[in-house]
Amino acid sequence: MAKTRSTNGGPVCPNGSPHSEAVEERTENKKRSRSQCPDQSPIKTRSPAKWRSPVGCTTNGDTCYGNGDSKISNGKPLCSPKSPRKRLSDQFSQRPKWNPRDPAQMQAVKEALHVATVPTNVACREDEQKRILEFCRTCIEQEKAGSLYVCGSPGTGKSLSVDKVKDLLAVWSKQVGFQSLDTLAINCTCLTDTSEIFSKILDKFHSRKKTSNGFSPLQHLQNLFSQKRQASSGKMMLIIVDEMDYLITKDCAVLHDLFMLTTFPFSRCILIGIANAIDLADRFLPKLESLNCKPVVITFRAYSKDQILKILQQRLMVLQFDVFQPLALEFCARKVAAASGDMRRALGVCRSAVEVLEAQLRDVARNQDIDIVMFDHMDIALSKAFKSAVVDTIQSLPQHQQIILCSLVKLFRQCKKNATTLGELNKSYSETCKFSQIPAVGTLEFTNMCKVLSDQVQMSRGFSSLGNLGKIN
């Protein structure tokens, strides 16, 4: 007789008793071995140590395996996050190394790291450029004059950013249909006289008309911006004044008159001043604030380590080969950021490191196959860049003059005073020579060496009527 099955799939006895069916089903399930069920695949179990926490799994329902297995998401292996140093190393390892013995490649590297090489984009200064651009756009749209003061430490990208904004303004004006700007860029270091800046502005703004009736260029500009008929017929003018610190005079009249040009009722000037002094407007132009015409101030902060590293990478990406060891670049960025945040100094240090490598390659005695700027090359370049000029001067002095300076410092520290006499210094000098087992010079020669040091401003010396009582500080 063929077996029949119950509705739940279990075997049924011939008598069809439900109780018998349940007992028989339980009995057969217990007796059934794993080998007797070919349609069911065995379940693999993992040791508890290999199970991962659900926190580490993906949230989209993908399978997440234990630590002993490769992690897969959407059929692709998942990589653990890399540190910034590892990402930097991988980025540079993908590019071929350069041949420093090739003059063309060496020249390309030096040009890429030169301060005068203008990058296509000014990295890490997007916010500052946006603020300058919005200020200029507002002035153009409203046909209204305005003044802006850009300040910050040297080498923070002020001039580069303003030049970039100038190019963006020209493109924007053409796109929206505004009349193109008359642009005048003045570097104050090139002026023979501070008041010469007004002549340059007048020549650019109103080149066809010359000053008359004995008016100075400043007076002519003031009259021009006070008359609606003459001022309204001209274009908007963008005046960029770089190195504005050079316009600081005793009475600050030139600076004051320059910013006041934007306050006249029919002035069409957009003045952007660039300088290192952060508080120039507060210290030298207090009258502008009282007249409610103080310029808008945008401060450029010193570059951080990450920003310097990013800019250096951007400079080097134009090359088709790998030049620096990643750790060497990071070392340079860290040192420069801690000292000043000056990007120009960072570029100079990198060029110096390349020159250190170049000098080693010329050294036939070394006979080393070096094809990259290493950490040691960068260390030498940084030591040269941050070495004090005073230290260089002292190291170049003769031995006994160095001993005199050391004796003077020792005497000041022991006595806790800022002045002594020539006799006390001679005594301290003799003790130092005796301790160092160096023969001391005579009194006359000692006095002459003190005079030489005084002439070199290494120490200040005042003579008295008695030779051994001259005051030294």
TADA-V742123 format. One record per residue. N is the residue number from 1. RES is the residue in one small letter. SS is DSSP state (helix for helix, strand for strand, loop for the rest). PHI is phi as a letter, one per 40 degrees, with the letter a starting at -180 (999 if undefined). OMEGA is omega in whole degrees, -180 to 180 (999 if undefined). Layout:
n:N res:RES ss:SS phi:PHI omega:OMEGA
n:N res:RES ss:SS phi:PHI omega:OMEGA
This chain:
n:1 res:m ss:loop phi:999 omega:179
n:2 res:a ss:loop phi:c omega:179
n:3 res:k ss:loop phi:c omega:173
n:4 res:t ss:strand phi:b omega:-177
n:5 res:r ss:strand phi:b omega:177
n:6 res:s ss:loop phi:c omega:-178
n:7 res:t ss:loop phi:c omega:180
n:8 res:n ss:loop phi:c omega:175
n:9 res:g ss:loop phi:g omega:-179
n:10 res:g ss:loop phi:c omega:180
n:11 res:p ss:strand phi:c omega:-179
n:12 res:v ss:strand phi:b omega:177
n:13 res:c ss:loop phi:c omega:-177
n:14 res:p ss:loop phi:c omega:-179
n:15 res:n ss:loop phi:c omega:175
n:16 res:g ss:loop phi:g omega:-179
n:17 res:s ss:loop phi:c omega:179
n:18 res:p ss:helix phi:c omega:-180
n:19 res:h ss:helix phi:c omega:179
n:20 res:s ss:helix phi:c omega:179
n:21 res:e ss:helix phi:c omega:-178
n:22 res:a ss:helix phi:c omega:-179
n:23 res:v ss:helix phi:c omega:-179
n:24 res:e ss:helix phi:c omega:-179
n:25 res:e ss:helix phi:c omega:180
n:26 res:r ss:helix phi:c omega:-179
n:27 res:t ss:helix phi:c omega:-179
n:28 res:e ss:helix phi:c omega:179
n:29 res:n ss:helix phi:c omega:179
n:30 res:k ss:helix phi:c omega:-177
n:31 res:k ss:helix phi:c omega:-175
n:32 res:r ss:loop phi:c omega:179
n:33 res:s ss:loop phi:c omega:-178
n:34 res:r ss:helix phi:c omega:179
n:35 res:s ss:helix phi:c omega:-180
n:36 res:q ss:helix phi:c omega:-179
n:37 res:c ss:loop phi:b omega:-177
n:38 res:p ss:loop phi:c omega:-177
n:39 res:d ss:loop phi:c omega:180
n:40 res:q ss:loop phi:b omega:179
n:41 res:s ss:loop phi:c omega:180
n:42 res:p ss:loop phi:c omega:-180
n:43 res:i ss:loop phi:c omega:179
n:44 res:k ss:loop phi:c omega:178
n:45 res:t ss:loop phi:b omega:179
n:46 res:r ss:loop phi:b omega:176
n:47 res:s ss:loop phi:c omega:-177
n:48 res:p ss:helix phi:d omega:-176
n:49 res:a ss:helix phi:c omega:-176
n:50 res:k ss:helix phi:c omega:178
n:51 res:w ss:loop phi:c omega:179
n:52 res:r ss:loop phi:c omega:175
n:53 res:s ss:loop phi:c omega:177
n:54 res:p ss:helix phi:c omega:-179
n:55 res:v ss:helix phi:c omega:-178
n:56 res:g ss:helix phi:c omega:-178
n:57 res:c ss:loop phi:c omega:177
n:58 res:t ss:loop phi:c omega:-175
n:59 res:t ss:loop phi:c omega:-177
n:60 res:n ss:loop phi:c omega:176
n:61 res:g ss:loop phi:g omega:179
n:62 res:d ss:loop phi:c omega:-180
n:63 res:t ss:loop phi:c omega:179
n:64 res:c ss:loop phi:b omega:-175
n:65 res:y ss:loop phi:c omega:-177
n:66 res:g ss:loop phi:c omega:-176
n:67 res:n ss:loop phi:c omega:-180
n:68 res:g ss:loop phi:c omega:-178
n:69 res:d ss:loop phi:b omega:174
n:70 res:s ss:loop phi:c omega:-179
n:71 res:k ss:loop phi:c omega:-175
n:72 res:i ss:strand phi:b omega:175
n:73 res:s ss:strand phi:b omega:-179
n:74 res:n ss:loop phi:f omega:177
n:75 res:g ss:loop phi:g omega:-178
n:76 res:k ss:strand phi:b omega:179
n:77 res:p ss:strand phi:c omega:178
n:78 res:l ss:loop phi:c omega:178
n:79 res:c ss:loop phi:c omega:177
n:80 res:s ss:loop phi:c omega:-179
n:81 res:p ss:loop phi:d omega:-179
n:82 res:k ss:loop phi:c omega:177
n:83 res:s ss:loop phi:c omega:178
n:84 res:p ss:helix phi:d omega:180
n:85 res:r ss:helix phi:c omega:179
n:86 res:k ss:helix phi:c omega:178
n:87 res:r ss:helix phi:c omega:179
n:88 res:l ss:helix phi:c omega:-180
n:89 res:s ss:helix phi:c omega:179
n:90 res:d ss:helix phi:c omega:-178
n:91 res:q ss:helix phi:c omega:-177
n:92 res:f ss:helix phi:c omega:-180
n:93 res:s ss:helix phi:c omega:-180
n:94 res:q ss:loop phi:c omega:-177
n:95 res:r ss:loop phi:b omega:-180
n:96 res:p ss:loop phi:c omega:178
n:97 res:k ss:strand phi:c omega:-177
n:98 res:w ss:loop phi:c omega:177
n:99 res:n ss:loop phi:b omega:-177
n:100 res:p ss:loop phi:c omega:178
n:101 res:r ss:loop phi:c omega:178
n:102 res:d ss:loop phi:c omega:-177
n:103 res:p ss:helix phi:d omega:-179
n:104 res:a ss:helix phi:c omega:179
n:105 res:q ss:helix phi:c omega:178
n:106 res:m ss:helix phi:c omega:178
n:107 res:q ss:helix phi:c omega:179
n:108 res:a ss:helix phi:c omega:179
n:109 res:v ss:helix phi:c omega:-179
n:110 res:k ss:helix phi:c omega:178
n:111 res:e ss:helix phi:c omega:179
n:112 res:a ss:helix phi:c omega:-178
n:113 res:l ss:loop phi:c omega:-179
n:114 res:h ss:loop phi:c omega:-179
n:115 res:v ss:loop phi:c omega:-177
n:116 res:a ss:loop phi:c omega:178
n:117 res:t ss:loop phi:c omega:-176
n:118 res:v ss:loop phi:c omega:179
n:119 res:p ss:loop phi:c omega:179
n:120 res:t ss:loop phi:c omega:178
n:121 res:n ss:loop phi:b omega:177
n:122 res:v ss:loop phi:c omega:-175
n:123 res:a ss:loop phi:c omega:175
n:124 res:c ss:loop phi:g omega:177
n:125 res:r ss:loop phi:b omega:-177
n:126 res:e ss:helix phi:c omega:-178
n:127 res:d ss:helix phi:c omega:-180
n:128 res:e ss:helix phi:c omega:178
n:129 res:q ss:helix phi:c omega:180
n:130 res:k ss:helix phi:c omega:180
n:131 res:r ss:helix phi:c omega:179
n:132 res:i ss:helix phi:c omega:-179
n:133 res:l ss:helix phi:c omega:180
n:134 res:e ss:helix phi:c omega:178
n:135 res:f ss:helix phi:c omega:-179
n:136 res:c ss:helix phi:c omega:178
n:137 res:r ss:helix phi:c omega:180
n:138 res:t ss:helix phi:c omega:179
n:139 res:c ss:helix phi:c omega:-179
n:140 res:i ss:helix phi:c omega:-178
n:141 res:e ss:helix phi:c omega:-180
n:142 res:q ss:helix phi:c omega:-176
n:143 res:e ss:loop phi:f omega:-174
n:144 res:k ss:loop phi:b omega:179
n:145 res:a ss:loop phi:c omega:179
n:146 res:g ss:strand phi:a omega:-180
n:147 res:s ss:strand phi:b omega:-178
n:148 res:l ss:strand phi:b omega:180
n:149 res:y ss:strand phi:b omega:180
n:150 res:v ss:strand phi:b omega:-176
n:151 res:c ss:strand phi:b omega:-180
n:152 res:g ss:strand phi:i omega:-180
n:153 res:s ss:loop phi:c omega:178
n:154 res:p ss:loop phi:c omega:177
n:155 res:g ss:loop phi:g omega:180
n:156 res:t ss:loop phi:b omega:173
n:157 res:g ss:loop phi:g omega:-178
n:158 res:k ss:helix phi:c omega:-177
n:159 res:s ss:helix phi:c omega:179
n:160 res:l ss:helix phi:c omega:-179
n:161 res:s ss:helix phi:c omega:180
n:162 res:v ss:helix phi:c omega:177
n:163 res:d ss:helix phi:c omega:178
n:164 res:k ss:helix phi:c omega:178
n:165 res:v ss:helix phi:c omega:178
n:166 res:k ss:helix phi:d omega:178
n:167 res:d ss:helix phi:c omega:179
n:168 res:l ss:helix phi:c omega:178
n:169 res:l ss:helix phi:c omega:179
n:170 res:a ss:helix phi:c omega:179
n:171 res:v ss:helix phi:c omega:-179
n:172 res:w ss:helix phi:c omega:180
n:173 res:s ss:helix phi:c omega:179
n:174 res:k ss:helix phi:c omega:-178
n:175 res:q ss:helix phi:c omega:-176
n:176 res:v ss:helix phi:c omega:176
n:177 res:g ss:loop phi:g omega:176
n:178 res:f ss:loop phi:c omega:178
n:179 res:q ss:loop phi:c omega:-178
n:180 res:s ss:loop phi:c omega:-178
n:181 res:l ss:loop phi:c omega:165
n:182 res:d ss:strand phi:c omega:-175
n:183 res:t ss:strand phi:b omega:178
n:184 res:l ss:strand phi:b omega:177
n:185 res:a ss:strand phi:b omega:-177
n:186 res:i ss:strand phi:b omega:172
n:187 res:n ss:strand phi:b omega:-172
n:188 res:c ss:helix phi:c omega:177
n:189 res:t ss:helix phi:c omega:-179
n:190 res:c ss:helix phi:c omega:-178
n:191 res:l ss:loop phi:c omega:175
n:192 res:t ss:loop phi:c omega:178
n:193 res:d ss:loop phi:a omega:-176
n:194 res:t ss:loop phi:c omega:-179
n:195 res:s ss:loop phi:c omega:179
n:196 res:e ss:helix phi:c omega:-179
n:197 res:i ss:helix phi:c omega:180
n:198 res:f ss:helix phi:c omega:176
n:199 res:s ss:helix phi:c omega:179
n:200 res:k ss:helix phi:c omega:179
n:201 res:i ss:helix phi:c omega:-179
n:202 res:l ss:helix phi:c omega:179
n:203 res:d ss:helix phi:c omega:-179
n:204 res:k ss:helix phi:c omega:-174
n:205 res:f ss:helix phi:c omega:-174
n:206 res:h ss:loop phi:b omega:-172
n:207 res:s ss:loop phi:c omega:-176
n:208 res:r ss:loop phi:c omega:-178
n:209 res:k ss:loop phi:b omega:180
n:210 res:k ss:loop phi:b omega:179
n:211 res:t ss:loop phi:c omega:-179
n:212 res:s ss:loop phi:b omega:178
n:213 res:n ss:loop phi:f omega:177
n:214 res:g ss:loop phi:g omega:179
n:215 res:f ss:loop phi:c omega:174
n:216 res:s ss:loop phi:c omega:178
n:217 res:p ss:helix phi:d omega:179
n:218 res:l ss:helix phi:c omega:180
n:219 res:q ss:helix phi:c omega:179
n:220 res:h ss:helix phi:c omega:177
n:221 res:l ss:helix phi:c omega:179
n:222 res:q ss:helix phi:c omega:177
n:223 res:n ss:helix phi:c omega:-179
n:224 res:l ss:helix phi:c omega:-178
n:225 res:f ss:loop phi:c omega:177
n:226 res:s ss:loop phi:c omega:-177
n:227 res:q ss:loop phi:b omega:-176
n:228 res:k ss:helix phi:c omega:-175
n:229 res:r ss:helix phi:c omega:-177
n:230 res:q ss:helix phi:c omega:-175
n:231 res:a ss:helix phi:c omega:-174
n:232 res:s ss:helix phi:c omega:-178
n:233 res:s ss:loop phi:c omega:-177
n:234 res:g ss:loop phi:c omega:178
n:235 res:k ss:loop phi:c omega:169
n:236 res:m ss:loop phi:c omega:-175
n:237 res:m ss:strand phi:b omega:177
n:238 res:l ss:strand phi:b omega:-180
n:239 res:i ss:strand phi:b omega:179
n:240 res:i ss:strand phi:b omega:-178
n:241 res:v ss:strand phi:b omega:-180
n:242 res:d ss:strand phi:c omega:-178
n:243 res:e ss:loop phi:f omega:-178
n:244 res:m ss:helix phi:c omega:178
n:245 res:d ss:helix phi:d omega:-177
n:246 res:y ss:helix phi:c omega:178
n:247 res:l ss:helix phi:c omega:-180
n:248 res:i ss:loop phi:c omega:177
n:249 res:t ss:loop phi:b omega:-177
n:250 res:k ss:loop phi:c omega:-179
n:251 res:d ss:loop phi:b omega:179
n:252 res:c ss:loop phi:f omega:-177
n:253 res:a ss:helix phi:c omega:-178
n:254 res:v ss:helix phi:c omega:179
n:255 res:l ss:helix phi:c omega:-179
n:256 res:h ss:helix phi:c omega:-179
n:257 res:d ss:helix phi:c omega:-180
n:258 res:l ss:helix phi:c omega:179
n:259 res:f ss:helix phi:c omega:-180
n:260 res:m ss:helix phi:c omega:178
n:261 res:l ss:helix phi:c omega:-179
n:262 res:t ss:helix phi:c omega:-178
n:263 res:t ss:helix phi:c omega:-180
n:264 res:f ss:loop phi:c omega:-171
n:265 res:p ss:loop phi:c omega:-177
n:266 res:f ss:loop phi:b omega:177
n:267 res:s ss:loop phi:c omega:180
n:268 res:r ss:loop phi:b omega:-177
n:269 res:c ss:strand phi:b omega:169
n:270 res:i ss:strand phi:b omega:-175
n:271 res:l ss:strand phi:b omega:175
n:272 res:i ss:strand phi:b omega:177
n:273 res:g ss:strand phi:c omega:-179
n:274 res:i ss:strand phi:b omega:180
n:275 res:a ss:strand phi:a omega:179
n:276 res:n ss:loop phi:c omega:-177
n:277 res:a ss:loop phi:c omega:-178
n:278 res:i ss:loop phi:c omega:-175
n:279 res:d ss:loop phi:b omega:-178
n:280 res:l ss:helix phi:c omega:-178
n:281 res:a ss:helix phi:c omega:-179
n:282 res:d ss:helix phi:c omega:-175
n:283 res:r ss:helix phi:c omega:-170
n:284 res:f ss:helix phi:b omega:-178
n:285 res:l ss:loop phi:b omega:-180
n:286 res:p ss:helix phi:c omega:-178
n:287 res:k ss:helix phi:c omega:179
n:288 res:l ss:helix phi:c omega:179
n:289 res:e ss:helix phi:c omega:178
n:290 res:s ss:helix phi:c omega:178
n:291 res:l ss:loop phi:c omega:179
n:292 res:n ss:loop phi:g omega:178
n:293 res:c ss:loop phi:b omega:178
n:294 res:k ss:loop phi:c omega:-177
n:295 res:p ss:loop phi:c omega:173
n:296 res:v ss:strand phi:c omega:-175
n:297 res:v ss:strand phi:b omega:174
n:298 res:i ss:strand phi:b omega:-175
n:299 res:t ss:strand phi:b omega:176
n:300 res:f ss:strand phi:c omega:179
n:301 res:r ss:loop phi:c omega:177
n:302 res:a ss:loop phi:c omega:-179
n:303 res:y ss:loop phi:c omega:175
n:304 res:s ss:loop phi:c omega:-180
n:305 res:k ss:helix phi:c omega:-180
n:306 res:d ss:helix phi:c omega:180
n:307 res:q ss:helix phi:c omega:178
n:308 res:i ss:helix phi:c omega:179
n:309 res:l ss:helix phi:c omega:180
n:310 res:k ss:helix phi:c omega:-179
n:311 res:i ss:helix phi:c omega:177
n:312 res:l ss:helix phi:c omega:177
n:313 res:q ss:helix phi:c omega:179
n:314 res:q ss:helix phi:c omega:179
n:315 res:r ss:helix phi:c omega:-175
n:316 res:l ss:helix phi:c omega:-179
n:317 res:m ss:loop phi:c omega:178
n:318 res:v ss:loop phi:c omega:178
n:319 res:l ss:loop phi:c omega:-178
n:320 res:q ss:loop phi:c omega:-177
n:321 res:f ss:loop phi:a omega:-178
n:322 res:d ss:strand phi:c omega:-174
n:323 res:v ss:loop phi:b omega:-172
n:324 res:f ss:strand phi:b omega:166
n:325 res:q ss:loop phi:c omega:-176
n:326 res:p ss:helix phi:d omega:180
n:327 res:l ss:helix phi:c omega:178
n:328 res:a ss:helix phi:c omega:177
n:329 res:l ss:helix phi:c omega:180
n:330 res:e ss:helix phi:c omega:178
n:331 res:f ss:helix phi:c omega:178
n:332 res:c ss:helix phi:c omega:-179
n:333 res:a ss:helix phi:c omega:-179
n:334 res:r ss:helix phi:c omega:-178
n:335 res:k ss:helix phi:c omega:-178
n:336 res:v ss:helix phi:c omega:179
n:337 res:a ss:helix phi:c omega:180
n:338 res:a ss:helix phi:c omega:-177
n:339 res:a ss:helix phi:c omega:-173
n:340 res:s ss:loop phi:a omega:-174
n:341 res:g ss:loop phi:g omega:-178
n:342 res:d ss:loop phi:c omega:-178
n:343 res:m ss:helix phi:c omega:179
n:344 res:r ss:helix phi:c omega:178
n:345 res:r ss:helix phi:c omega:178
n:346 res:a ss:helix phi:c omega:177
n:347 res:l ss:helix phi:c omega:179
n:348 res:g ss:helix phi:c omega:178
n:349 res:v ss:helix phi:c omega:179
n:350 res:c ss:helix phi:c omega:176
n:351 res:r ss:helix phi:c omega:179
n:352 res:s ss:helix phi:c omega:178
n:353 res:a ss:helix phi:c omega:176
n:354 res:v ss:helix phi:c omega:179
n:355 res:e ss:helix phi:c omega:175
n:356 res:v ss:helix phi:c omega:176
n:357 res:l ss:helix phi:c omega:-180
n:358 res:e ss:helix phi:c omega:179
n:359 res:a ss:helix phi:c omega:178
n:360 res:q ss:helix phi:c omega:179
n:361 res:l ss:helix phi:c omega:178
n:362 res:r ss:helix phi:c omega:-180
n:363 res:d ss:loop phi:c omega:-177
n:364 res:v ss:loop phi:c omega:-176
n:365 res:a ss:loop phi:c omega:-178
n:366 res:r ss:loop phi:c omega:177
n:367 res:n ss:loop phi:f omega:180
n:368 res:q ss:loop phi:b omega:179
n:369 res:d ss:loop phi:c omega:-179
n:370 res:i ss:loop phi:b omega:-179
n:371 res:d ss:loop phi:b omega:-180
n:372 res:i ss:loop phi:a omega:177
n:373 res:v ss:strand phi:c omega:-174
n:374 res:m ss:loop phi:c omega:179
n:375 res:f ss:helix phi:d omega:-179
n:376 res:d ss:helix phi:c omega:178
n:377 res:h ss:helix phi:c omega:179
n:378 res:m ss:helix phi:c omega:179
n:379 res:d ss:helix phi:c omega:178
n:380 res:i ss:helix phi:c omega:-180
n:381 res:a ss:helix phi:c omega:179
n:382 res:l ss:helix phi:c omega:178
n:383 res:s ss:helix phi:c omega:178
n:384 res:k ss:helix phi:c omega:-175
n:385 res:a ss:helix phi:c omega:-175
n:386 res:f ss:loop phi:b omega:177
n:387 res:k ss:loop phi:c omega:-177
n:388 res:s ss:loop phi:c omega:177
n:389 res:a ss:helix phi:c omega:178
n:390 res:v ss:helix phi:c omega:179
n:391 res:v ss:helix phi:c omega:178
n:392 res:d ss:helix phi:c omega:-180
n:393 res:t ss:helix phi:c omega:-179
n:394 res:i ss:helix phi:c omega:180
n:395 res:q ss:helix phi:c omega:179
n:396 res:s ss:loop phi:c omega:-179
n:397 res:l ss:loop phi:c omega:173
n:398 res:p ss:loop phi:c omega:-173
n:399 res:q ss:helix phi:d omega:-176
n:400 res:h ss:helix phi:c omega:175
n:401 res:q ss:helix phi:c omega:175
n:402 res:q ss:helix phi:c omega:179
n:403 res:i ss:helix phi:c omega:178
n:404 res:i ss:helix phi:c omega:179
n:405 res:l ss:helix phi:c omega:177
n:406 res:c ss:helix phi:c omega:178
n:407 res:s ss:helix phi:c omega:179
n:408 res:l ss:helix phi:c omega:178
n:409 res:v ss:helix phi:c omega:179
n:410 res:k ss:helix phi:c omega:180
n:411 res:l ss:helix phi:c omega:179
n:412 res:f ss:helix phi:c omega:-179
n:413 res:r ss:helix phi:c omega:-180
n:414 res:q ss:helix phi:c omega:-177
n:415 res:c ss:helix phi:c omega:-179
n:416 res:k ss:loop phi:f omega:176
n:417 res:k ss:loop phi:a omega:-174
n:418 res:n ss:loop phi:b omega:180
n:419 res:a ss:loop phi:a omega:178
n:420 res:t ss:strand phi:a omega:179
n:421 res:t ss:strand phi:b omega:-180
n:422 res:l ss:helix phi:c omega:179
n:423 res:g ss:helix phi:c omega:178
n:424 res:e ss:helix phi:c omega:179
n:425 res:l ss:helix phi:c omega:179
n:426 res:n ss:helix phi:c omega:179
n:427 res:k ss:helix phi:c omega:178
n:428 res:s ss:helix phi:c omega:178
n:429 res:y ss:helix phi:c omega:-180
n:430 res:s ss:helix phi:c omega:178
n:431 res:e ss:helix phi:c omega:179
n:432 res:t ss:helix phi:c omega:178
n:433 res:c ss:helix phi:c omega:180
n:434 res:k ss:helix phi:c omega:180
n:435 res:f ss:helix phi:c omega:-179
n:436 res:s ss:helix phi:c omega:-180
n:437 res:q ss:loop phi:f omega:177
n:438 res:i ss:loop phi:b omega:-180
n:439 res:p ss:loop phi:c omega:180
n:440 res:a ss:loop phi:c omega:178
n:441 res:v ss:loop phi:c omega:180
n:442 res:g ss:loop phi:c omega:-176
n:443 res:t ss:helix phi:c omega:-179
n:444 res:l ss:helix phi:c omega:179
n:445 res:e ss:helix phi:c omega:177
n:446 res:f ss:helix phi:c omega:179
n:447 res:t ss:helix phi:c omega:179
n:448 res:n ss:helix phi:c omega:178
n:449 res:m ss:helix phi:c omega:176
n:450 res:c ss:helix phi:c omega:177
n:451 res:k ss:helix phi:c omega:179
n:452 res:v ss:helix phi:c omega:178
n:453 res:l ss:helix phi:c omega:178
n:454 res:s ss:helix phi:c omega:178
n:455 res:d ss:helix phi:c omega:178
n:456 res:q ss:loop phi:c omega:178
n:457 res:v ss:loop phi:g omega:173
n:458 res:q ss:loop phi:c omega:173
n:459 res:m ss:loop phi:a omega:-179
n:460 res:s ss:loop phi:c omega:-174
n:461 res:r ss:strand phi:b omega:176
n:462 res:g ss:strand phi:b omega:-176
n:463 res:f ss:loop phi:c omega:173
n:464 res:s ss:loop phi:b omega:-177
n:465 res:s ss:loop phi:c omega:177
n:466 res:l ss:loop phi:c omega:-173
n:467 res:g ss:helix phi:c omega:-175
n:468 res:n ss:helix phi:c omega:-180
n:469 res:l ss:helix phi:b omega:179
n:470 res:g ss:loop phi:c omega:-178
n:471 res:k ss:strand phi:c omega:-179
n:472 res:i ss:strand phi:b omega:175
n:473 res:n ss:loop phi:a omega:999
